[in-house]
Amino acid sequence: MSVRHKPSTLDGRLQEIFDAPVAELYDRAAGPDASAAVSRAMELRSFLALAEEQVARVRDRVHEAMAADRDMDELSADDLRMDAQWLDAALDARDGYRAALDDLLRPMPPPVHQPQPVRTAQQSVTTTLPPPALAAPAPQRAGAVRARRP
């Protein structure tokens, strides 16, 4: 299976940052006017996907070796030690690729989605004011400042 089709734990973040599915990002990265950021991101994503596949393989191998229905005579401490070393190396690689990809993506702003203008029908209200003679007079102290109490 091509690395383009292997999932990685940062695929969602890549899609969010570059506003495109991973397959399209690989096409962009291979294009003649690909930005350095997309090219580097997809290269790191490829390495990350492979490292995560290795972690999963070793994890599955250990789970299979430790299965409850497995014959205990088949257990090998040497094999488990070797798997632990493989797992340690694969996790170190995965962590390194995740950190490098995080560092690359951190300064990038999320895509700006232009909001679609919303058209609403504006309603107008018309009122008539009473004639000036019928308007109520303002209270005498309206706007006056109260004196402070000693």
N, C-alpha and C positions, 0 to 999 in steps of 0.2 A: 504494500500500500504506500502510495506517495505521501511524503510528509505534509503536503498540502491538505490531505484528507484526514490526517491524524488530529484529534482534538488536543487543545492545550488549555490550561487553567486561566490563561490571560486572553483567550479569544474574545470574550465579551468586552473586555476593556479596549482591545484593539479596535473592535467594531464601533465602540462608542467614540473613541478619540478620532478615528479616521472616517467615521460615518459611512462605512461600507462593510459588506461581508468579507470574511477572510479570503475566500477564493478571488474576489475582485481585487483585494489588496495585493495578492500575489501577482495578478495580471498587471497592476499598476507598477509594482516593484520591477517587473521585467521590461516595462515600457521604456522607450528612449528618453522621455523627459520625467523619469521617476525622481521624486525628491529623495535626498539622502536619508531623511527620517523614515520614510516608508520602506526603503531598501534595507536599512539597518534593522528596523523593527521586524520585518518579515524574516530576515536571516536569523535574528535572535529567537523569534517564534519557532522557526524550524528546529533549532537546537533544543529549545525548551520542550517541544512536542516529543522529540526523540528521547530526551532524558526522562520525561514523565512516562513514556512507554517502557523504558528500562526499569524504572521504579516499580511499575505495575507488574512487570514480568517476574521480578525477584519476589515481590510480595506474594504473588499467586503461587510461585514455586514453594515458598516457605509455608504458606497455608496448606498446600497440597501435602507437603511432607509431614505436617503436624495434624493432619485430619484425624478426627476421633476414630474413624473406621480403618485407619491404616495400621498395618502390622508393626508393632514396636521393634521387631527385629530388623526392620528396614531403616530405622532412624540412624543417622550418622552425625555425630558431633562435628566431624571435619567438614561435612557438606554444609551443615548449618553455619559453621564459622565462615566458610567461604561465601555463603549467601549473605551473611552479615557484612562482610567486607564489600561485596558487590553492591549491596543496598546502601551502605555508607557512601561509597563512591558515586552512585547514581543520585542519591539525595544531595550530595555536595554540588554535583553538576547542575541539578535542577534548581537548587537555591541560588547558585551563581547566575544562571541564565535568567531566572525571575528577577533578581536584583538588577542585573544589567538592563533588562527590558523596562522595569519600573523606573530606573534612572533616566532612560531615554524618553519615556512617556510622561514623566512627572511635570516637566515644564510646558508641556503641550496643553493648550486650553481645549476644553470640550468643544465639539462643533457648535456653531451658533445657528440655531434654527430661527429663521426669520418668521415672526408671527404673521399669520394671514390676517389682513385687515377684516374686521367684522363690520358689516353694514347693518345698521339698525335704523328703523324708521323713527325719525325724531318727531315727537308729538309737540304740538304747540298749544299753549293754554292762553286764552284771551279772557281778560276780566275788565270790568269797568269800575272806575273809582267813583265814590260818591262826590257830589259837588263840594267845593271847598267850604262852604258855609256850614255844612253838616258834619264836617270832620271834628273829632273830639280834640279839645285843646290839650296841650302837654301839661303835666303836673308842674306846679310852681318850682319845685326843687329838682326837677329833671336836670341831670348833669351837674348838680351842685356837689361840692366836695364836703364831706362831713368833717367837722372839727374833731381833733383828738381829745380824748378825755384825760384830765390830769391824774 
